[in-house]
Amino acid sequence: MLVALVAALASGLATGLGVLPLLLTPKLPRRLYDGILATGAGLMLSAATLGLLGHALEPPIDGTRLFQVVLGLGAGAALIVAADRLVPHLHAAGHPHDAAHEHVRRGFLLTGAMALHRLPEGFAVGAAFAAGGGVARGLGMLLALAVGFQNVCEGLVMAAPLLHGGMRRPRVVGVVTLTGLPVPAAAAVGYLFSAELGAALPAVLALAAGALITLTSNEIIPETHGHGGEVPATIGIVTGFGVTIVLRATLGH
């Protein structure tokens, strides 16, 4: 569990790295931003499908296991939909530098919403590490790397309105970095929950996958495909899948 917590902590704190580009330049080209964010989406989707669902569907597959996976997938999607209704995700006006004239209050609303959306990501990382055997570490690292990259991208989104609202740079770095702390907390819950259930692990992995797929499809992909940057965004998603394939081979999963 210690390895899972360390990996999840690093993945969560990676959010603060997203502030760095904005400390060097006031804005990023729209197409570049779409491509980077979409690459993170591709990593998340591929980690959920090739990683979590792939492990949940490893043979032997009987009717019970298949039912668990389908039920878990639907439950994960339903949880994200319900969470979005309770705490709607606040987009950063579609682009970091588009939010240049937004008030700091908008920045705090954005960081708060994104911090809550870290919970399913952390749960997925913890569940992956709890899968068992040497494969679990590879699967867990795959998820941690995918979530970490996506967190860097979202750190960029969160930092822009705070910086343009006049907040001092060190404080912005601190605030954005702290939004990543729900990742290790949720990872601990996911790990313990999966370890205790044992036979129901396929359902837990599928639940985590359903949550990640829904979160990515509902929040990230629309953000990258609505501003004329569809081509670099699509290339980014495919690139994310390619990176995941390489990581799977490298990590032995």
N, C-alpha and C positions, 0 to 999 in steps of 0.2 A: 504493500500500500504506500510505502514511503516514496517509491519511484513514481507512482501515479501522482502523488501530491506534488512532488518536485516538478514533474513535467507539466502538470496543470497550472502550477504557480507561474512557471516560466511562460506558459502560453497566455495566461491572463495578464501578466505584467508587460507582455509584448505590446499591449495597447499603447503604452507610453511612447513607443518608438514611432508611432504614427504622427506624433507632434513634430518630430525633427525636420521633415521637409518644409513645413510651414515656418520654421525658424530661419530657413535659408532663403525661401522665396515666398512672396505673398500669395501666389496662386499657382495651380497646376493646369496644364492644358486639359480641356474636357475629355478629349479622346484618350489621353494618357490615364486620366483618373478612371474612366470607364473600364479600360483594359486591366488596370491593377485590381480594381474592386471585383471585376468579373473573374479574374484569376483566382481570387479568394473564394468566390462562389463555386467555381469548378473544383477547387480543392475540397470544399465542404461537401458538395454533392457526391463526388467520387469516393471520398472517405466514408460517407454514409452508405453508398450502394456497394462499391467494391470491397469496402472494409467491414462495416457493421452487419449489413445484410448478407454479405458473402459468408461471414463467419456464422451467422445465425442459421444459414441454409446449408451448412456443411453436412454431408451424408454421415450416417443414414437418416433419411427424411421420411418420417411416417406421418399419418394424418394428424396426430397430436402436435407434433413439432410444426407442421405447416400451419395449423390453426393458430398456434401461439404467435408465429411470425406475422401472419396477416392481422390478427387482433392487435398485437403490439404496434404494428405500423400505423393502423388506423387510430389507435389511442394516442400515439405521439403527435400525429397531425391534429387531432381534436384538441389536445392540450394547448398547442400553439395558437390555434384559432381562438380558443377561449381566452387565453392570456392576452391576445391582441385586442379582444373586445373590452377586456377589463383595463388594460394599460396600452392604449394605441401607440404604435411606434411613430415617433416624430422625425420625419425626414429633414435633412439639412438643406432644404430648398433645392435639392437635386445636385448640388455641387458645393465643395468647400468654399470656393471664393464667391459663389453666389450669395453666401450668407454673411458677406462682409459687413452689412449694415444692420444685422439682426442684433437685438439686445442680448446682454449676457444671460438674461432670464431664459431665453430660448436655448442657449447653450447648455444651461443646467437641466432643462427639461429633456433635451436630447441625450445628455450623458446619463441621466437617471433611467430613461427608457432603454438605452442600450445596455446599461448595467444589468437590468432585469432580463434582457435577452441573452445574457451570458449564461444563465442557469442551465438551459438545455444543452449548451455546448459543453459545460463542465460535467454534467451528468453523463454525456456520451463518452467523454474521455475516461471517467472513472469506470463506467460499465465495460469499456473496451479492455482496460487493464485487468479487470476481474474475470475476463473470459476464461483464463486458465492456461497453463503451459507456457512454453516459450513463444508461441504464436501471439499470446495476449500482449506481451511487451511490444512486439512489432506493431500490432494493431493499435495499441494505446499510443505509441509514439507517432504513428501515422495520423491519428486523430488530433493529438496535441500539436503537431506541426501545422496541420490544416487550420485548426482553430487559431493558432498563434498568428499565422499569416493574415487571416481574416481580421483578427483583432488589430493588427497594425493598420490595415486599411480603414477600419472603423475609428481608430484613434485619430486619423487624419480628419475624418468627418466631424468628430466631436470637438476637436481643437479649434477649428476655424472660427465658429461664432464666438467662442470665448476670447480668442486673441483679438478679433476685430471689435469686440465689445469693450476692449481696453484692459482686460485682465493681464496681470504681469506674467511673463513667460514661465518663470519657475513654478508659479501657482498652477498655470494651465497644465504643465507637465505632471504635477502632482495629482491634480483632480482627474485627469484622463487616465493616468496609470492606475489610480485606485479603483476605477470602474472595472478593472480586470479581476479584482479579488473574488467576486462571486464564482469565478471559474474553479479555483481549487476547492472552495467550500462545496460547490455542487458536485465536484469530482469525488469528494469523500463520501457524499451521500450515494452517488451512483455506484461507487465501488462496494460499499457496505451492503447496499440494497441488492446488488447482483450476487455478491458472495453468499448472502443469506438465502436467496431464493434457489440457487443451485439449478434444479431441473427446469426452472422457468427462465433460465438465462436467455434462450433464444427470443423470448417475448420482450425481455428488457432491452436487448440489443436492437430489436426491431423498433421498439418504442423510441429509443434514442435516435435511430435512423429516421423514423417518421418525423420527429421533431426537427431534426437538422434539415431534412428535405423541404419541409413546409416553411421553416424559417427562411431558408435561402430563396425559395421560389417566391415567397410573399414579400420579402423585404429587400433582398440584395439584387436579384436579377431585374426587377422593374426599375430599380435605381440606375442600372447601367444601360438599359435599352430604350430609354425614353427621351434622349437628347441628341439624336443624330449620330451617336457613336456605336451603332449596332455591330459593325464589322469588327472593330478592335475588342468590343465586349465579347462577341462570340468566339473570337480567337482566344481571348483570355480564359473562357470557360473550358475550351478544348485543351488549352495549355495546362490548366489545373488538373484535368484528368490525366494528361501525359505525365505530369510531375508525380501524381499519386501512383501511377503504374511503376515509375522508376523507384519511388520510395518503397513500394511493396517488395520489389525485387531486392533492393538494397537492405531492407530491414528483415528480410527473410520471412515475410508474410505473404 
